[in-house]
């Protein structure tokens, strides 16, 4: 039976703390069909083992268009310009698209960005100095990953406020209503103009490299090119902000955690993995569609049915993680699914980890006395099922 979850997902109480509901579902119906805010029925997978298997199951396709996707764009031309990317493809298209950019995201290439990430971080922290209160999301968690991804791709940082608003609407999905097709169209128009400009003025950036792949080697269509930049910008914008925001809340809400990490920065890598597990920045995977009748966790799923893996729930599964609701800065075994699993495993994971290490390392060092400016219960979370992140995080920086 389909559960009416439309209100549940939009409900601020569910958003504030979805963990008890997910724990209940893992026990009582770990694979369940729900009605999503966009009126679409989807199977939610909430246990770790089922989730890991589903993410790697080739019978769950990423390349099948869903009716719900039509809400994203008003014209086929716009829809095509945002949907021909690796996260909406199966092999062999997926393999070709991912290979074209994977060299830019290897651990070694990303590590080389560290000095620049440090510089950007220091600049943002300099601007926070001397303020009585500020919103840590606005002042730090958002601009850091945006600036890094813009520089890496070759998008003028001066335009970042514009895609901050577009991408926020786009990841909110159907809950954003009519704003969704408008934002999508504006972003595509912007990207097309940017590509035209860069075609006449090449630079040493990812966009120029991809233009060569398209124009000289013909290994990419124009829609694939626009979709690639679109995906990288959205993925680079909307995710790491939540890792920094959620991690900062985890530390500030229980002061001894902040103090412990400050006293022992060697814990940073395991602490960041634990932030990713405990309050996963991406709440659910993107949609997959069953290409044939299949079974997951004892539940029959029919060909054509959409499936969503709830990463946030899988990462709190008591059958996989001892004491999953406890946050351990030094949790040793942590095979979380926060970056997904299988062929669509997050391309940007090394970059997100680097940004988080620099961000938390410097934040703790430069603002040892930082505290929340409002009680944690008053904080609100962003709507939608895809992302788990705070609207704002008011702090006293001192
Ligand atoms: C904490 C930060 C991040 C988290 C939690 C995260 C999470 C994820 C997840 C869960 C997926 C798989 C989705 C699915 O299978 O449905 C994914 C894919 C992807 N991510 Fe990330 N991501 C993060 C940061 C980034 C960054 C900084 C980039 C930079 C460009 C990025 C680029 C991508 C791309 C391109 C894919 C698609 C890979 C494919 O289809 O092969 N991500 N990410």
Boltz pocket constraint, residues with backbone or C-beta under 6 A from the ligand:
constraints:
  - pocket:
      binder: B
      contacts: [[A, 55], [A, 86], [A, 87], [A, 88], [A, 98], [A, 149], [A, 231], [A, 232], [A, 233], [A, 235], [A, 236], [A, 237], [A, 239], [A, 240], [A, 243], [A, 280], [A, 281], [A, 282], [A, 284], [A, 285], [A, 286], [A, 287], [A, 311], [A, 337], [A, 338], [A, 339], [A, 340], [A, 341], [A, 343], [A, 344], [A, 345], [A, 346], [A, 347], [A, 348], [A, 349], [A, 351], [A, 352]]
      max_distance: 6.0
